[in-house]
Amino acid sequence: MRFEIVGAITNLEVIAVGSGIRNLAYLRKRYGRGRWRKMKGIAKVKLLDGTIHTAEIHWYEAHGVGKRDFKIKPPLLD
C-alpha cells in the first residue's frame, strides 16, 4: 500500500454488489467466498512523502473477510 488512511472514512457509498463487480473471480480466488461489495468513501491519507491529503478511496469488502485492496482515485481533493 503506498498510502496510509488517517482517521475515519466518511461518505460511504456502495458502487457494486455481487456479480456487478468485474473482479469478483479474483476476489473469491484470493480472499474466499463472501458477499462482496465495491465501496467508496472520503478519507484523509498520508502519502509516502509524508504529506496528508483528503482523497476518494475505493475498496472491496465482504462479511467475515473485511476490507481489501484499497485504492486512491485521482485527483486528490486537498
mmCIF file of the N, C-alpha and C atoms, coordinates in Angstrom:
data_MODEL
# 
_entry.id   MODEL 
# 
loop_
_atom_site.group_PDB 
_atom_site.id 
_atom_site.type_symbol 
_atom_site.label_atom_id 
_atom_site.label_alt_id 
_atom_site.label_comp_id 
_atom_site.label_asym_id 
_atom_site.label_entity_id 
_atom_site.label_seq_id 
_atom_site.pdbx_PDB_ins_code 
_atom_site.Cartn_x 
_atom_site.Cartn_y 
_atom_site.Cartn_z 
_atom_site.occupancy 
_atom_site.B_iso_or_equiv 
_atom_site.pdbx_formal_charge 
_atom_site.auth_seq_id 
_atom_site.auth_comp_id 
_atom_site.auth_asym_id 
_atom_site.auth_atom_id 
_atom_site.pdbx_PDB_model_num 
ATOM 1   N N  . MET A 1 1  ? 0.849   -1.168  0.000   1.00 0.00 ? 1  MET A N  1 
ATOM 2   C CA . MET A 1 1  ? 0.000   0.000   0.000   1.00 0.00 ? 1  MET A CA 1 
ATOM 3   C C  . MET A 1 1  ? 0.899   1.237   0.000   1.00 0.00 ? 1  MET A C  1 
ATOM 4   N N  . ARG A 1 2  ? 0.655   2.170   -0.883  1.00 0.00 ? 2  ARG A N  1 
ATOM 5   C CA . ARG A 1 2  ? 1.504   3.354   -0.998  1.00 0.00 ? 2  ARG A CA 1 
ATOM 6   C C  . ARG A 1 2  ? 0.979   4.535   -0.201  1.00 0.00 ? 2  ARG A C  1 
ATOM 7   N N  . PHE A 1 3  ? 0.010   4.284   0.650   1.00 0.00 ? 3  PHE A N  1 
ATOM 8   C CA . PHE A 1 3  ? -0.551  5.345   1.475   1.00 0.00 ? 3  PHE A CA 1 
ATOM 9   C C  . PHE A 1 3  ? -1.110  4.724   2.751   1.00 0.00 ? 3  PHE A C  1 
ATOM 10  N N  . GLU A 1 4  ? -1.376  5.584   3.726   1.00 0.00 ? 4  GLU A N  1 
ATOM 11  C CA . GLU A 1 4  ? -1.947  5.135   4.990   1.00 0.00 ? 4  GLU A CA 1 
ATOM 12  C C  . GLU A 1 4  ? -3.193  5.966   5.250   1.00 0.00 ? 4  GLU A C  1 
ATOM 13  N N  . ILE A 1 5  ? -4.284  5.320   5.609   1.00 0.00 ? 5  ILE A N  1 
ATOM 14  C CA . ILE A 1 5  ? -5.522  6.037   5.915   1.00 0.00 ? 5  ILE A CA 1 
ATOM 15  C C  . ILE A 1 5  ? -5.408  6.580   7.327   1.00 0.00 ? 5  ILE A C  1 
ATOM 16  N N  . VAL A 1 6  ? -5.634  7.897   7.460   1.00 0.00 ? 6  VAL A N  1 
ATOM 17  C CA . VAL A 1 6  ? -5.546  8.569   8.749   1.00 0.00 ? 6  VAL A CA 1 
ATOM 18  C C  . VAL A 1 6  ? -6.955  8.997   9.141   1.00 0.00 ? 6  VAL A C  1 
ATOM 19  N N  . GLY A 1 7  ? -7.494  8.426   10.192  1.00 0.00 ? 7  GLY A N  1 
ATOM 20  C CA . GLY A 1 7  ? -8.839  8.777   10.643  1.00 0.00 ? 7  GLY A CA 1 
ATOM 21  C C  . GLY A 1 7  ? -9.902  7.905   10.000  1.00 0.00 ? 7  GLY A C  1 
ATOM 22  N N  . ALA A 1 8  ? -11.131 8.350   10.116  1.00 0.00 ? 8  ALA A N  1 
ATOM 23  C CA . ALA A 1 8  ? -12.283 7.571   9.651   1.00 0.00 ? 8  ALA A CA 1 
ATOM 24  C C  . ALA A 1 8  ? -12.593 7.837   8.185   1.00 0.00 ? 8  ALA A C  1 
ATOM 25  N N  . ILE A 1 9  ? -13.235 6.871   7.557   1.00 0.00 ? 9  ILE A N  1 
ATOM 26  C CA . ILE A 1 9  ? -13.716 7.021   6.182   1.00 0.00 ? 9  ILE A CA 1 
ATOM 27  C C  . ILE A 1 9  ? -15.165 7.500   6.258   1.00 0.00 ? 9  ILE A C  1 
ATOM 28  N N  . THR A 1 10 ? -15.476 8.595   5.561   1.00 0.00 ? 10 THR A N  1 
ATOM 29  C CA . THR A 1 10 ? -16.824 9.168   5.596   1.00 0.00 ? 10 THR A CA 1 
ATOM 30  C C  . THR A 1 10 ? -17.467 9.089   4.217   1.00 0.00 ? 10 THR A C  1 
ATOM 31  N N  . ASN A 1 11 ? -18.726 9.456   4.127   1.00 0.00 ? 11 ASN A N  1 
ATOM 32  C CA . ASN A 1 11 ? -19.495 9.470   2.880   1.00 0.00 ? 11 ASN A CA 1 
ATOM 33  C C  . ASN A 1 11 ? -19.441 8.112   2.176   1.00 0.00 ? 11 ASN A C  1 
ATOM 34  N N  . LEU A 1 12 ? -19.665 7.043   2.935   1.00 0.00 ? 12 LEU A N  1 
ATOM 35  C CA . LEU A 1 12 ? -19.616 5.696   2.376   1.00 0.00 ? 12 LEU A CA 1 
ATOM 36  C C  . LEU A 1 12 ? -20.710 5.497   1.343   1.00 0.00 ? 12 LEU A C  1 
ATOM 37  N N  . GLU A 1 13 ? -20.357 4.819   0.267   1.00 0.00 ? 13 GLU A N  1 
ATOM 38  C CA . GLU A 1 13 ? -21.314 4.551   -0.806  1.00 0.00 ? 13 GLU A CA 1 
ATOM 39  C C  . GLU A 1 13 ? -20.966 3.210   -1.450  1.00 0.00 ? 13 GLU A C  1 
ATOM 40  N N  . VAL A 1 14 ? -21.997 2.393   -1.700  1.00 0.00 ? 14 VAL A N  1 
ATOM 41  C CA . VAL A 1 14 ? -21.798 1.120   -2.388  1.00 0.00 ? 14 VAL A CA 1 
ATOM 42  C C  . VAL A 1 14 ? -21.815 1.390   -3.885  1.00 0.00 ? 14 VAL A C  1 
ATOM 43  N N  . ILE A 1 15 ? -20.785 0.923   -4.589  1.00 0.00 ? 15 ILE A N  1 
ATOM 44  C CA . ILE A 1 15 ? -20.702 1.107   -6.035  1.00 0.00 ? 15 ILE A CA 1 
ATOM 45  C C  . ILE A 1 15 ? -21.279 -0.102  -6.758  1.00 0.00 ? 15 ILE A C  1 
ATOM 46  N N  . ALA A 1 16 ? -20.939 -1.312  -6.292  1.00 0.00 ? 16 ALA A N  1 
ATOM 47  C CA . ALA A 1 16 ? -21.416 -2.540  -6.947  1.00 0.00 ? 16 ALA A CA 1 
ATOM 48  C C  . ALA A 1 16 ? -21.497 -3.659  -5.921  1.00 0.00 ? 16 ALA A C  1 
ATOM 49  N N  . VAL A 1 17 ? -22.368 -4.640  -6.208  1.00 0.00 ? 17 VAL A N  1 
ATOM 50  C CA . VAL A 1 17 ? -22.552 -5.788  -5.316  1.00 0.00 ? 17 VAL A CA 1 
ATOM 51  C C  . VAL A 1 17 ? -22.559 -7.062  -6.145  1.00 0.00 ? 17 VAL A C  1 
ATOM 52  N N  . GLY A 1 18 ? -21.943 -8.115  -5.626  1.00 0.00 ? 18 GLY A N  1 
ATOM 53  C CA . GLY A 1 18 ? -22.006 -9.447  -6.238  1.00 0.00 ? 18 GLY A CA 1 
ATOM 54  C C  . GLY A 1 18 ? -21.510 -9.476  -7.667  1.00 0.00 ? 18 GLY A C  1 
ATOM 55  N N  . SER A 1 19 ? -22.359 -9.995  -8.571  1.00 0.00 ? 19 SER A N  1 
ATOM 56  C CA . SER A 1 19 ? -21.948 -10.186 -9.962  1.00 0.00 ? 19 SER A CA 1 
ATOM 57  C C  . SER A 1 19 ? -21.715 -8.862  -10.704 1.00 0.00 ? 19 SER A C  1 
ATOM 58  N N  . GLY A 1 20 ? -22.071 -7.736  -10.112 1.00 0.00 ? 20 GLY A N  1 
ATOM 59  C CA . GLY A 1 20 ? -21.802 -6.429  -10.710 1.00 0.00 ? 20 GLY A CA 1 
ATOM 60  C C  . GLY A 1 20 ? -20.348 -6.006  -10.579 1.00 0.00 ? 20 GLY A C  1 
ATOM 61  N N  . ILE A 1 21 ? -19.558 -6.768  -9.824  1.00 0.00 ? 21 ILE A N  1 
ATOM 62  C CA . ILE A 1 21 ? -18.145 -6.466  -9.631  1.00 0.00 ? 21 ILE A CA 1 
ATOM 63  C C  . ILE A 1 21 ? -17.338 -7.189  -10.701 1.00 0.00 ? 21 ILE A C  1 
ATOM 64  N N  . ARG A 1 22 ? -16.550 -6.456  -11.456 1.00 0.00 ? 22 ARG A N  1 
ATOM 65  C CA . ARG A 1 22 ? -15.749 -7.045  -12.536 1.00 0.00 ? 22 ARG A CA 1 
ATOM 66  C C  . ARG A 1 22 ? -14.706 -8.026  -12.015 1.00 0.00 ? 22 ARG A C  1 
ATOM 67  N N  . ASN A 1 23 ? -14.121 -7.743  -10.864 1.00 0.00 ? 23 ASN A N  1 
ATOM 68  C CA . ASN A 1 23 ? -13.038 -8.560  -10.313 1.00 0.00 ? 23 ASN A CA 1 
ATOM 69  C C  . ASN A 1 23 ? -13.533 -9.623  -9.339  1.00 0.00 ? 23 ASN A C  1 
ATOM 70  N N  . LEU A 1 24 ? -14.775 -10.045 -9.445  1.00 0.00 ? 24 LEU A N  1 
ATOM 71  C CA . LEU A 1 24 ? -15.348 -10.972 -8.476  1.00 0.00 ? 24 LEU A CA 1 
ATOM 72  C C  . LEU A 1 24 ? -14.595 -12.304 -8.434  1.00 0.00 ? 24 LEU A C  1 
ATOM 73  N N  . ALA A 1 25 ? -14.230 -12.853 -9.577  1.00 0.00 ? 25 ALA A N  1 
ATOM 74  C CA . ALA A 1 25 ? -13.499 -14.122 -9.614  1.00 0.00 ? 25 ALA A CA 1 
ATOM 75  C C  . ALA A 1 25 ? -12.150 -13.980 -8.907  1.00 0.00 ? 25 ALA A C  1 
ATOM 76  N N  . TYR A 1 26 ? -11.456 -12.882 -9.135  1.00 0.00 ? 26 TYR A N  1 
ATOM 77  C CA . TYR A 1 26 ? -10.174 -12.612 -8.470  1.00 0.00 ? 26 TYR A CA 1 
ATOM 78  C C  . TYR A 1 26 ? -10.365 -12.541 -6.955  1.00 0.00 ? 26 TYR A C  1 
ATOM 79  N N  . LEU A 1 27 ? -11.379 -11.802 -6.496  1.00 0.00 ? 27 LEU A N  1 
ATOM 80  C CA . LEU A 1 27 ? -11.612 -11.640 -5.063  1.00 0.00 ? 27 LEU A CA 1 
ATOM 81  C C  . LEU A 1 27 ? -11.911 -12.975 -4.398  1.00 0.00 ? 27 LEU A C  1 
ATOM 82  N N  . ARG A 1 28 ? -12.744 -13.786 -5.032  1.00 0.00 ? 28 ARG A N  1 
ATOM 83  C CA . ARG A 1 28 ? -13.086 -15.092 -4.463  1.00 0.00 ? 28 ARG A CA 1 
ATOM 84  C C  . ARG A 1 28 ? -11.885 -16.022 -4.437  1.00 0.00 ? 28 ARG A C  1 
ATOM 85  N N  . LYS A 1 29 ? -11.064 -15.975 -5.477  1.00 0.00 ? 29 LYS A N  1 
ATOM 86  C CA . LYS A 1 29 ? -9.888  -16.832 -5.539  1.00 0.00 ? 29 LYS A CA 1 
ATOM 87  C C  . LYS A 1 29 ? -8.846  -16.425 -4.496  1.00 0.00 ? 29 LYS A C  1 
ATOM 88  N N  . ARG A 1 30 ? -8.640  -15.127 -4.334  1.00 0.00 ? 30 ARG A N  1 
ATOM 89  C CA . ARG A 1 30 ? -7.597  -14.639 -3.433  1.00 0.00 ? 30 ARG A CA 1 
ATOM 90  C C  . ARG A 1 30 ? -8.029  -14.625 -1.966  1.00 0.00 ? 30 ARG A C  1 
ATOM 91  N N  . TYR A 1 31 ? -9.285  -14.188 -1.683  1.00 0.00 ? 31 TYR A N  1 
ATOM 92  C CA . TYR A 1 31 ? -9.717  -13.983 -0.308  1.00 0.00 ? 31 TYR A CA 1 
ATOM 93  C C  . TYR A 1 31 ? -10.830 -14.936 0.150   1.00 0.00 ? 31 TYR A C  1 
ATOM 94  N N  . GLY A 1 32 ? -11.464 -15.640 -0.770  1.00 0.00 ? 32 GLY A N  1 
ATOM 95  C CA . GLY A 1 32 ? -12.528 -16.561 -0.402  1.00 0.00 ? 32 GLY A CA 1 
ATOM 96  C C  . GLY A 1 32 ? -13.909 -16.032 -0.742  1.00 0.00 ? 32 GLY A C  1 
ATOM 97  N N  . ARG A 1 33 ? -14.879 -16.909 -0.560  1.00 0.00 ? 33 ARG A N  1 
ATOM 98  C CA . ARG A 1 33 ? -16.259 -16.535 -0.872  1.00 0.00 ? 33 ARG A CA 1 
ATOM 99  C C  . ARG A 1 33 ? -16.795 -15.566 0.162   1.00 0.00 ? 33 ARG A C  1 
ATOM 100 N N  . GLY A 1 34 ? -17.784 -14.831 -0.231  1.00 0.00 ? 34 GLY A N  1 
ATOM 101 C CA . GLY A 1 34 ? -18.428 -13.867 0.651   1.00 0.00 ? 34 GLY A CA 1 
ATOM 102 C C  . GLY A 1 34 ? -19.343 -12.992 -0.178  1.00 0.00 ? 34 GLY A C  1 
ATOM 103 N N  . ARG A 1 35 ? -20.116 -12.169 0.474   1.00 0.00 ? 35 ARG A N  1 
ATOM 104 C CA . ARG A 1 35 ? -20.978 -11.214 -0.239  1.00 0.00 ? 35 ARG A CA 1 
ATOM 105 C C  . ARG A 1 35 ? -20.143 -9.966  -0.498  1.00 0.00 ? 35 ARG A C  1 
ATOM 106 N N  . TRP A 1 36 ? -19.446 -9.978  -1.625  1.00 0.00 ? 36 TRP A N  1 
ATOM 107 C CA . TRP A 1 36 ? -18.510 -8.909  -1.947  1.00 0.00 ? 36 TRP A CA 1 
ATOM 108 C C  . TRP A 1 36 ? -19.237 -7.647  -2.389  1.00 0.00 ? 36 TRP A C  1 
ATOM 109 N N  . ARG A 1 37 ? -18.727 -6.501  -1.921  1.00 0.00 ? 37 ARG A N  1 
ATOM 110 C CA . ARG A 1 37 ? -19.239 -5.191  -2.321  1.00 0.00 ? 37 ARG A CA 1 
ATOM 111 C C  . ARG A 1 37 ? -18.065 -4.296  -2.665  1.00 0.00 ? 37 ARG A C  1 
ATOM 112 N N  . LYS A 1 38 ? -18.224 -3.492  -3.714  1.00 0.00 ? 38 LYS A N  1 
ATOM 113 C CA . LYS A 1 38 ? -17.231 -2.466  -4.036  1.00 0.00 ? 38 LYS A CA 1 
ATOM 114 C C  . LYS A 1 38 ? -17.742 -1.187  -3.405  1.00 0.00 ? 38 LYS A C  1 
ATOM 115 N N  . MET A 1 39 ? -16.879 -0.530  -2.616  1.00 0.00 ? 39 MET A N  1 
ATOM 116 C CA . MET A 1 39 ? -17.278 0.638   -1.842  1.00 0.00 ? 39 MET A CA 1 
ATOM 117 C C  . MET A 1 39 ? -16.406 1.845   -2.200  1.00 0.00 ? 39 MET A C  1 
ATOM 118 N N  . LYS A 1 40 ? -16.914 3.027   -1.839  1.00 0.00 ? 40 LYS A N  1 
ATOM 119 C CA . LYS A 1 40 ? -16.101 4.235   -1.944  1.00 0.00 ? 40 LYS A CA 1 
ATOM 120 C C  . LYS A 1 40 ? -16.442 5.160   -0.794  1.00 0.00 ? 40 LYS A C  1 
ATOM 121 N N  . GLY A 1 41 ? -15.488 6.039   -0.469  1.00 0.00 ? 41 GLY A N  1 
ATOM 122 C CA . GLY A 1 41 ? -15.668 6.996   0.602   1.00 0.00 ? 41 GLY A CA 1 
ATOM 123 C C  . GLY A 1 41 ? -14.563 8.034   0.560   1.00 0.00 ? 41 GLY A C  1 
ATOM 124 N N  . ILE A 1 42 ? -14.659 8.992   1.463   1.00 0.00 ? 42 ILE A N  1 
ATOM 125 C CA . ILE A 1 42 ? -13.693 10.085  1.549   1.00 0.00 ? 42 ILE A CA 1 
ATOM 126 C C  . ILE A 1 42 ? -12.900 9.910   2.848   1.00 0.00 ? 42 ILE A C  1 
ATOM 127 N N  . ALA A 1 43 ? -11.572 10.065  2.762   1.00 0.00 ? 43 ALA A N  1 
ATOM 128 C CA . ALA A 1 43 ? -10.729 9.936   3.951   1.00 0.00 ? 43 ALA A CA 1 
ATOM 129 C C  . ALA A 1 43 ? -9.454  10.765  3.802   1.00 0.00 ? 43 ALA A C  1 
ATOM 130 N N  . LYS A 1 44 ? -8.844  11.073  4.922   1.00 0.00 ? 44 LYS A N  1 
ATOM 131 C CA . LYS A 1 44 ? -7.523  11.698  4.913   1.00 0.00 ? 44 LYS A CA 1 
ATOM 132 C C  . LYS A 1 44 ? -6.503  10.581  4.754   1.00 0.00 ? 44 LYS A C  1 
ATOM 133 N N  . VAL A 1 45 ? -5.536  10.792  3.855   1.00 0.00 ? 45 VAL A N  1 
ATOM 134 C CA . VAL A 1 45 ? -4.499  9.787   3.612   1.00 0.00 ? 45 VAL A CA 1 
ATOM 135 C C  . VAL A 1 45 ? -3.121  10.428  3.757   1.00 0.00 ? 45 VAL A C  1 
ATOM 136 N N  . LYS A 1 46 ? -2.194  9.631   4.271   1.00 0.00 ? 46 LYS A N  1 
ATOM 137 C CA . LYS A 1 46 ? -0.803  10.062  4.388   1.00 0.00 ? 46 LYS A CA 1 
ATOM 138 C C  . LYS A 1 46 ? -0.014  9.335   3.313   1.00 0.00 ? 46 LYS A C  1 
ATOM 139 N N  . LEU A 1 47 ? 0.598   10.096  2.411   1.00 0.00 ? 47 LEU A N  1 
ATOM 140 C CA . LEU A 1 47 ? 1.363   9.534   1.307   1.00 0.00 ? 47 LEU A CA 1 
ATOM 141 C C  . LEU A 1 47 ? 2.786   9.191   1.749   1.00 0.00 ? 47 LEU A C  1 
ATOM 142 N N  . LEU A 1 48 ? 3.520   8.506   0.891   1.00 0.00 ? 48 LEU A N  1 
ATOM 143 C CA . LEU A 1 48 ? 4.893   8.107   1.210   1.00 0.00 ? 48 LEU A CA 1 
ATOM 144 C C  . LEU A 1 48 ? 5.796   9.287   1.551   1.00 0.00 ? 48 LEU A C  1 
ATOM 145 N N  . ASP A 1 49 ? 5.549   10.435  0.915   1.00 0.00 ? 49 ASP A N  1 
ATOM 146 C CA . ASP A 1 49 ? 6.395   11.607  1.184   1.00 0.00 ? 49 ASP A CA 1 
ATOM 147 C C  . ASP A 1 49 ? 6.018   12.325  2.480   1.00 0.00 ? 49 ASP A C  1 
ATOM 148 N N  . GLY A 1 50 ? 5.010   11.806  3.203   1.00 0.00 ? 50 GLY A N  1 
ATOM 149 C CA . GLY A 1 50 ? 4.623   12.369  4.489   1.00 0.00 ? 50 GLY A CA 1 
ATOM 150 C C  . GLY A 1 50 ? 3.514   13.395  4.439   1.00 0.00 ? 50 GLY A C  1 
ATOM 151 N N  . THR A 1 51 ? 3.092   13.805  3.250   1.00 0.00 ? 51 THR A N  1 
ATOM 152 C CA . THR A 1 51 ? 2.020   14.794  3.144   1.00 0.00 ? 51 THR A CA 1 
ATOM 153 C C  . THR A 1 51 ? 0.669   14.130  3.400   1.00 0.00 ? 51 THR A C  1 
ATOM 154 N N  . ILE A 1 52 ? -0.260  14.914  3.953   1.00 0.00 ? 52 ILE A N  1 
ATOM 155 C CA . ILE A 1 52 ? -1.606  14.422  4.242   1.00 0.00 ? 52 ILE A CA 1 
ATOM 156 C C  . ILE A 1 52 ? -2.595  15.137  3.340   1.00 0.00 ? 52 ILE A C  1 
ATOM 157 N N  . HIS A 1 53 ? -3.451  14.357  2.673   1.00 0.00 ? 53 HIS A N  1 
ATOM 158 C CA . HIS A 1 53 ? -4.439  14.890  1.742   1.00 0.00 ? 53 HIS A CA 1 
ATOM 159 C C  . HIS A 1 53 ? -5.791  14.252  2.012   1.00 0.00 ? 53 HIS A C  1 
ATOM 160 N N  . THR A 1 54 ? -6.852  14.904  1.538   1.00 0.00 ? 54 THR A N  1 
ATOM 161 C CA . THR A 1 54 ? -8.182  14.313  1.530   1.00 0.00 ? 54 THR A CA 1 
ATOM 162 C C  . THR A 1 54 ? -8.367  13.683  0.160   1.00 0.00 ? 54 THR A C  1 
ATOM 163 N N  . ALA A 1 55 ? -8.794  12.425  0.128   1.00 0.00 ? 55 ALA A N  1 
ATOM 164 C CA . ALA A 1 55 ? -8.896  11.717  -1.144  1.00 0.00 ? 55 ALA A CA 1 
ATOM 165 C C  . ALA A 1 55 ? -10.114 10.804  -1.159  1.00 0.00 ? 55 ALA A C  1 
ATOM 166 N N  . GLU A 1 56 ? -10.558 10.476  -2.371  1.00 0.00 ? 56 GLU A N  1 
ATOM 167 C CA . GLU A 1 56 ? -11.603 9.481   -2.542  1.00 0.00 ? 56 GLU A CA 1 
ATOM 168 C C  . GLU A 1 56 ? -10.927 8.104   -2.546  1.00 0.00 ? 56 GLU A C  1 
ATOM 169 N N  . ILE A 1 57 ? -11.427 7.216   -1.707  1.00 0.00 ? 57 ILE A N  1 
ATOM 170 C CA . ILE A 1 57 ? -10.863 5.888   -1.553  1.00 0.00 ? 57 ILE A CA 1 
ATOM 171 C C  . ILE A 1 57 ? -11.857 4.865   -2.097  1.00 0.00 ? 57 ILE A C  1 
ATOM 172 N N  . HIS A 1 58 ? -11.377 3.861   -2.837  1.00 0.00 ? 58 HIS A N  1 
ATOM 173 C CA . HIS A 1 58 ? -12.193 2.745   -3.297  1.00 0.00 ? 58 HIS A CA 1 
ATOM 174 C C  . HIS A 1 58 ? -11.619 1.469   -2.707  1.00 0.00 ? 58 HIS A C  1 
ATOM 175 N N  . TRP A 1 59 ? -12.485 0.510   -2.354  1.00 0.00 ? 59 TRP A N  1 
ATOM 176 C CA . TRP A 1 59 ? -12.040 -0.770  -1.827  1.00 0.00 ? 59 TRP A CA 1 
ATOM 177 C C  . TRP A 1 59 ? -13.144 -1.806  -1.997  1.00 0.00 ? 59 TRP A C  1 
ATOM 178 N N  . TYR A 1 60 ? -12.783 -3.069  -1.715  1.00 0.00 ? 60 TYR A N  1 
ATOM 179 C CA . TYR A 1 60 ? -13.738 -4.168  -1.721  1.00 0.00 ? 60 TYR A CA 1 
ATOM 180 C C  . TYR A 1 60 ? -13.887 -4.661  -0.300  1.00 0.00 ? 60 TYR A C  1 
ATOM 181 N N  . GLU A 1 61 ? -15.093 -5.121  0.069   1.00 0.00 ? 61 GLU A N  1 
ATOM 182 C CA . GLU A 1 61 ? -15.277 -5.706  1.384   1.00 0.00 ? 61 GLU A CA 1 
ATOM 183 C C  . GLU A 1 61 ? -16.309 -6.812  1.336   1.00 0.00 ? 61 GLU A C  1 
ATOM 184 N N  . ALA A 1 62 ? -16.162 -7.764  2.265   1.00 0.00 ? 62 ALA A N  1 
ATOM 185 C CA . ALA A 1 62 ? -17.108 -8.864  2.405   1.00 0.00 ? 62 ALA A CA 1 
ATOM 186 C C  . ALA A 1 62 ? -17.214 -9.206  3.876   1.00 0.00 ? 62 ALA A C  1 
ATOM 187 N N  . HIS A 1 63 ? -18.389 -9.623  4.297   1.00 0.00 ? 63 HIS A N  1 
ATOM 188 C CA . HIS A 1 63 ? -18.606 -10.016 5.682   1.00 0.00 ? 63 HIS A CA 1 
ATOM 189 C C  . HIS A 1 63 ? -17.729 -11.216 6.013   1.00 0.00 ? 63 HIS A C  1 
ATOM 190 N N  . GLY A 1 64 ? -17.014 -11.146 7.108   1.00 0.00 ? 64 GLY A N  1 
ATOM 191 C CA . GLY A 1 64 ? -16.126 -12.221 7.507   1.00 0.00 ? 64 GLY A CA 1 
ATOM 192 C C  . GLY A 1 64 ? -14.740 -12.135 6.898   1.00 0.00 ? 64 GLY A C  1 
ATOM 193 N N  . VAL A 1 65 ? -14.568 -11.303 5.880   1.00 0.00 ? 65 VAL A N  1 
ATOM 194 C CA . VAL A 1 65 ? -13.268 -11.146 5.228   1.00 0.00 ? 65 VAL A CA 1 
ATOM 195 C C  . VAL A 1 65 ? -12.675 -9.784  5.577   1.00 0.00 ? 65 VAL A C  1 
ATOM 196 N N  . GLY A 1 66 ? -13.503 -8.743  5.543   1.00 0.00 ? 66 GLY A N  1 
ATOM 197 C CA . GLY A 1 66 ? -13.053 -7.396  5.855   1.00 0.00 ? 66 GLY A CA 1 
ATOM 198 C C  . GLY A 1 66 ? -12.796 -6.571  4.611   1.00 0.00 ? 66 GLY A C  1 
ATOM 199 N N  . LYS A 1 67 ? -12.129 -5.438  4.790   1.00 0.00 ? 67 LYS A N  1 
ATOM 200 C CA . LYS A 1 67 ? -11.842 -4.511  3.701   1.00 0.00 ? 67 LYS A CA 1 
ATOM 201 C C  . LYS A 1 67 ? -10.526 -4.900  3.039   1.00 0.00 ? 67 LYS A C  1 
ATOM 202 N N  . ARG A 1 68 ? -10.511 -4.912  1.715   1.00 0.00 ? 68 ARG A N  1 
ATOM 203 C CA . ARG A 1 68 ? -9.329  -5.334  0.964   1.00 0.00 ? 68 ARG A CA 1 
ATOM 204 C C  . ARG A 1 68 ? -9.109  -4.433  -0.249  1.00 0.00 ? 68 ARG A C  1 
ATOM 205 N N  . ASP A 1 69 ? -7.876  -4.378  -0.720  1.00 0.00 ? 69 ASP A N  1 
ATOM 206 C CA . ASP A 1 69 ? -7.473  -3.727  -1.975  1.00 0.00 ? 69 ASP A CA 1 
ATOM 207 C C  . ASP A 1 69 ? -7.889  -2.247  -2.048  1.00 0.00 ? 69 ASP A C  1 
ATOM 208 N N  . PHE A 1 70 ? -7.374  -1.451  -1.143  1.00 0.00 ? 70 PHE A N  1 
ATOM 209 C CA . PHE A 1 70 ? -7.652  -0.018  -1.146  1.00 0.00 ? 70 PHE A CA 1 
ATOM 210 C C  . PHE A 1 70 ? -6.949  0.663   -2.311  1.00 0.00 ? 70 PHE A C  1 
ATOM 211 N N  . LYS A 1 71 ? -7.617  1.669   -2.897  1.00 0.00 ? 71 LYS A N  1 
ATOM 212 C CA . LYS A 1 71 ? -7.047  2.476   -3.986  1.00 0.00 ? 71 LYS A CA 1 
ATOM 213 C C  . LYS A 1 71 ? -7.425  3.930   -3.765  1.00 0.00 ? 71 LYS A C  1 
ATOM 214 N N  . ILE A 1 72 ? -6.533  4.828   -4.151  1.00 0.00 ? 72 ILE A N  1 
ATOM 215 C CA . ILE A 1 72 ? -6.843  6.265   -4.170  1.00 0.00 ? 72 ILE A CA 1 
ATOM 216 C C  . ILE A 1 72 ? -7.249  6.602   -5.586  1.00 0.00 ? 72 ILE A C  1 
ATOM 217 N N  . LYS A 1 73 ? -8.343  7.297   -5.728  1.00 0.00 ? 73 LYS A N  1 
ATOM 218 C CA . LYS A 1 73 ? -8.774  7.730   -7.047  1.00 0.00 ? 73 LYS A CA 1 
ATOM 219 C C  . LYS A 1 73 ? -8.359  9.184   -7.260  1.00 0.00 ? 73 LYS A C  1 
ATOM 220 N N  . PRO A 1 74 ? -7.564  9.444   -8.281  1.00 0.00 ? 74 PRO A N  1 
ATOM 221 C CA . PRO A 1 74 ? -7.123  10.819  -8.539  1.00 0.00 ? 74 PRO A CA 1 
ATOM 222 C C  . PRO A 1 74 ? -8.262  11.661  -9.104  1.00 0.00 ? 74 PRO A C  1 
ATOM 223 N N  . PRO A 1 75 ? -8.238  12.955  -8.992  1.00 0.00 ? 75 PRO A N  1 
ATOM 224 C CA . PRO A 1 75 ? -7.215  13.732  -8.304  1.00 0.00 ? 75 PRO A CA 1 
ATOM 225 C C  . PRO A 1 75 ? -7.477  13.768  -6.800  1.00 0.00 ? 75 PRO A C  1 
ATOM 226 N N  . LEU A 1 76 ? -6.439  14.044  -6.033  1.00 0.00 ? 76 LEU A N  1 
ATOM 227 C CA . LEU A 1 76 ? -6.606  14.244  -4.599  1.00 0.00 ? 76 LEU A CA 1 
ATOM 228 C C  . LEU A 1 76 ? -7.438  15.493  -4.392  1.00 0.00 ? 76 LEU A C  1 
ATOM 229 N N  . LEU A 1 77 ? -8.318  15.484  -3.410  1.00 0.00 ? 77 LEU A N  1 
ATOM 230 C CA . LEU A 1 77 ? -9.238  16.600  -3.195  1.00 0.00 ? 77 LEU A CA 1 
ATOM 231 C C  . LEU A 1 77 ? -8.593  17.764  -2.475  1.00 0.00 ? 77 LEU A C  1 
ATOM 232 N N  . ASP A 1 78 ? -7.494  17.530  -1.798  1.00 0.00 ? 78 ASP A N  1 
ATOM 233 C CA . ASP A 1 78 ? -6.892  18.554  -0.957  1.00 0.00 ? 78 ASP A CA 1 
ATOM 234 C C  . ASP A 1 78 ? -5.682  19.198  -1.602  1.00 0.00 ? 78 ASP A C  1 
# 
